[in-house]
Every structure is written in C-alpha cells, then in structure tokens.
Amino acid sequence: MGIKAEETEAFVHTGVVSEMKGSSIIVSLDKNVHCESCNARGACGVTDTVNKTVEINNPEGSFKLNQPVEVILKKDLGQKAVYWAYIFPFLLVLATLVTSSLFLPEWMAGLLSLLILIPYYGTVYAFKDYFKKKFRISVLSI
C-alpha cells in the first residue's frame, strides 16, 4: 500500500533502485502522472524528463537492485530547497546590484552582482554535507 502525497504533506515519486554504492542507493524516478496537477512542478525538476535519478544516503531498510520504491520529500523541505537554490541567490544579486550601483559605474555593478554568485555557490558546495543532513529524502519499498 503506497503513501498518498496529500496524507503525508510530502512529494512522492515512484522509482526503481538502479544502483547501490556504499551506504547510499541511486533511485531512477519514473515519470509521475501526479506531476501534471502539482503546484510545485516548475521548481521540482522531476517532470522535465523521464531519466531523473536521486541519491539517498543511509536509507532505512534493505534494498535490492531493480526494486520498486517510493521516494518521499516533505513539502516544507522542498520549499526550503527552492529558497536556497533560487530565491536567496536572486535576492543576493539584486541587493548587490542596488548597493554597488550607488558607488560603482553601472557595468561594474552588474558584473559584481553576477560575480557574487561564485562565493555563494562555493559556500553552498562547502556545506553540502550539512544540506544533505537537512534535506533528508526518505525511501520506502512498494
């Protein structure tokens, strides 16, 4: 019996365990028919193509290759991921552009506002282990 997304306040995608490496598994996600009616489909990225994979670290339970599973992400974690990946960088670029345009020529302010993304995404990459712990994805056998 599968879990319904409305009941758990989570995004649920079906898939198949395609690879096992160390303490993590790689799940190939199926195209989800529920994605067409989902409000977050634009930010999710799972609906773009059929060949999406997700790495799940330290899954609870034991899994075998080609085993059908459900991948579950709580909706509030999805919103936090959108914030850190899209909204905060946009606000950072905008704030940098407005602030630097007061002191620098327009072309330099524009260039600086784009270059500010390099240290931002470098910092996000440096804290990738922290984000992996915060954005825990669950997996269940079907």
Beta strands, then each sheet from edge to edge (+ up, - down):
strand 1: 10-21
strand 2: 24-29
strand 3: 52-57
strand 4: 68-74
strand 5: 138-141
sheet 1: 3+ 2- 1+ 4- 5+
end
